Amino acid sequence: METKIVEITKPQDVNVILGQSHFIKTVEDLYEALVSSVPGIKFGVAFCESSGDRLIRKEGTDNELIDIAVENIKKIACGHVFLICLKGAYPINVLNSIKDVPEVCNIYAASANQIQVIIAETSQGGGILGIIDGQSPLGVEDGNKAKERKEFLRKIGYKR
């Protein structure tokens, strides 16, 4: 077995959701879950088949985001893995709908941060061991930082 690290490359304002599923209709079901969650959502989905034709399937509402998803899933290249790229919406807006898709087995990451995917490769193929999401903490928040965080959540409309 060999391990490698794959960096997800994307514009800073794009959020990604990386997960694993188990069936070819994943792409269509993820599409339906996303468009049903946020009207007018912009996204791209890429999905690796792990049997049969073993193609990368793609869907979405935005060609640039579809291309970003496809380019990154090519680098990840692990069976039955999907990558969703979002713009103008956040994982918090769609994550429960995605988790409710019957084919979805696991969500590895949902973030706008820099993400590294840790992959194991064997003679059969590749599999995701884990992810590194963002960077390590630099300290513990104090009262001022806690106040800033609470104010920010209210400013963006996630708290009253």
Backbone torsions as a table, in degrees:
resi	resn	phi	psi	omega
1	MET	NA	138.9	174.3
2	GLU	-119.1	149.4	175.7
3	THR	-115.4	151.4	175.3
4	LYS	-147.3	162.0	177.6
5	ILE	-116.0	127.5	177.3
6	VAL	-113.3	126.1	178.6
7	GLU	-89.0	127.5	173.2
8	ILE	-78.6	122.5	-179.8
9	THR	-105.7	131.3	-175.9
10	LYS	-165.2	160.7	172.1
11	PRO	-65.0	153.7	-176.3
12	GLN	-59.9	-31.6	-176.2
13	ASP	-88.0	10.3	178.9
14	VAL	-102.9	128.5	173.1
15	ASN	-93.5	149.5	177.3
16	VAL	-127.7	151.9	171.5
17	ILE	-128.4	122.2	-179.5
18	LEU	-112.9	127.2	-177.8
19	GLY	-150.0	-179.3	178.9
20	GLN	-129.9	143.3	179.3
21	SER	-135.6	-165.7	-174.5
22	HIS	-140.8	13.0	-174.1
23	PHE	-155.3	151.5	-174.7
24	ILE	-61.3	-27.7	-178.0
25	LYS	-79.8	5.3	178.2
26	THR	-51.8	-46.3	-174.9
27	VAL	-59.1	-47.7	-179.5
28	GLU	-65.8	-40.0	-178.7
29	ASP	-70.6	-36.5	175.1
30	LEU	-65.5	-41.2	176.9
31	TYR	-55.5	-50.3	-178.9
32	GLU	-62.5	-40.5	179.2
33	ALA	-63.4	-40.8	-178.2
34	LEU	-70.4	-48.1	-178.3
35	VAL	-69.2	-23.2	177.8
36	SER	-80.7	-19.9	-176.4
37	SER	-85.5	-40.2	-175.3
38	VAL	-136.5	110.4	178.3
39	PRO	-58.3	133.9	177.4
40	GLY	74.3	14.9	-177.5
41	ILE	-60.1	142.6	175.3
42	LYS	-107.1	123.7	-178.2
43	PHE	-159.3	164.1	170.8
44	GLY	-136.8	141.9	178.4
45	VAL	-125.6	136.5	170.6
46	ALA	-129.4	141.7	-173.9
47	PHE	-140.1	131.1	178.2
48	CYS	-92.3	117.9	169.4
49	GLU	-70.9	146.9	179.4
50	SER	-116.5	7.2	174.8
51	SER	-150.6	178.3	-179.1
52	GLY	63.8	-128.0	-179.0
53	ASP	-67.9	-22.0	-179.1
54	ARG	51.7	52.8	179.2
55	LEU	-99.0	162.8	168.5
56	ILE	-91.2	116.9	177.3
57	ARG	-90.8	150.2	-177.5
58	LYS	-144.1	150.4	177.2
59	GLU	-153.7	171.8	172.8
60	GLY	151.8	-178.2	-179.9
61	THR	-115.4	-0.7	-176.4
62	ASP	-141.7	117.2	-175.2
63	ASN	-60.7	-38.4	178.6
64	GLU	-62.7	-43.2	-179.5
65	LEU	-70.4	-34.7	174.5
66	ILE	-61.6	-45.2	179.9
67	ASP	-62.8	-40.8	178.2
68	ILE	-63.0	-43.8	179.1
69	ALA	-62.3	-45.7	-178.7
70	VAL	-62.9	-47.1	-178.2
71	GLU	-60.8	-39.4	179.6
72	ASN	-74.1	-38.3	-179.5
73	ILE	-70.0	-29.0	173.5
74	LYS	-60.2	-40.7	-179.6
75	LYS	-71.4	-38.0	-179.9
76	ILE	-69.5	-49.9	171.3
77	ALA	49.9	46.3	177.4
78	CYS	-114.4	146.6	-175.3
79	GLY	-62.7	137.9	176.6
80	HIS	53.1	33.9	177.0
81	VAL	-102.8	141.9	176.4
82	PHE	-124.4	153.5	175.1
83	LEU	-132.3	127.3	176.2
84	ILE	-111.3	131.3	174.7
85	CYS	-112.2	126.7	-175.5
86	LEU	-118.5	144.9	172.9
87	LYS	-138.5	134.2	-179.8
88	GLY	76.9	9.6	174.9
89	ALA	-149.3	163.5	-176.7
90	TYR	-123.0	155.5	176.8
91	PRO	-52.0	-36.8	-179.9
92	ILE	-58.6	-27.1	179.8
93	ASN	-75.9	-23.0	-171.2
94	VAL	-127.6	-10.7	-170.5
95	LEU	-60.6	-42.8	179.3
96	ASN	-65.0	-37.3	177.0
97	SER	-64.5	-38.5	178.6
98	ILE	-67.0	-44.0	179.0
99	LYS	-62.1	-27.0	179.9
100	ASP	-80.2	-10.1	176.3
101	VAL	-66.4	123.2	-173.5
102	PRO	-55.7	-28.8	-178.1
103	GLU	-78.6	-20.1	-173.9
104	VAL	-71.4	121.9	-179.4
105	CYS	-97.2	-36.2	-169.9
106	ASN	-157.3	144.7	170.1
107	ILE	-114.1	122.6	179.9
108	TYR	-89.6	-37.0	-175.8
109	ALA	-155.0	148.8	172.7
110	ALA	-147.2	101.0	-167.1
111	SER	-165.0	158.3	168.7
112	ALA	-100.1	-4.2	-179.0
113	ASN	-68.4	168.1	168.7
114	GLN	-64.6	128.9	-177.8
115	ILE	-123.8	133.7	170.7
116	GLN	-113.2	134.7	179.8
117	VAL	-105.5	125.1	179.2
118	ILE	-94.6	120.0	-171.8
119	ILE	-120.5	138.4	170.4
120	ALA	-102.9	135.9	176.9
121	GLU	-118.9	131.8	175.7
122	THR	-124.8	-175.6	178.2
123	SER	-65.6	-21.2	179.1
124	GLN	-82.5	-33.1	-177.7
125	GLY	155.4	-157.5	-177.0
126	GLY	-113.7	153.9	176.1
127	GLY	-144.2	147.3	-179.3
128	ILE	-82.1	124.1	175.1
129	LEU	-87.7	-33.0	-178.3
130	GLY	174.3	-175.8	179.8
131	ILE	-135.0	158.1	169.4
132	ILE	-117.3	118.0	-173.4
133	ASP	-110.9	104.2	178.6
134	GLY	78.4	-148.3	-175.3
135	GLN	-123.5	167.4	-179.8
136	SER	-71.2	151.4	178.6
137	PRO	-62.8	150.9	177.2
138	LEU	-103.9	-7.9	-178.7
139	GLY	172.8	-164.9	179.7
140	VAL	-115.9	136.0	-177.9
141	GLU	-64.3	146.9	174.2
142	ASP	-104.2	-173.7	-178.1
143	GLY	-59.0	-40.5	179.6
144	ASN	-65.3	-42.9	179.7
145	LYS	-68.4	-35.2	176.7
146	ALA	-64.8	-41.2	178.1
147	LYS	-63.5	-44.3	178.1
148	GLU	-58.5	-45.4	-179.7
149	ARG	-61.4	-45.7	-179.5
150	LYS	-64.0	-41.2	177.6
151	GLU	-64.5	-40.4	179.5
152	PHE	-61.7	-44.9	179.7
153	LEU	-61.0	-35.7	176.9
154	ARG	-73.1	-38.8	179.7
155	LYS	-60.3	-41.2	-178.0
156	ILE	-89.2	3.0	171.8
157	GLY	88.7	12.3	-179.4
158	TYR	-93.6	-9.0	173.5
159	LYS	-140.0	155.8	178.3
160	ARG	-92.8	NA	NA
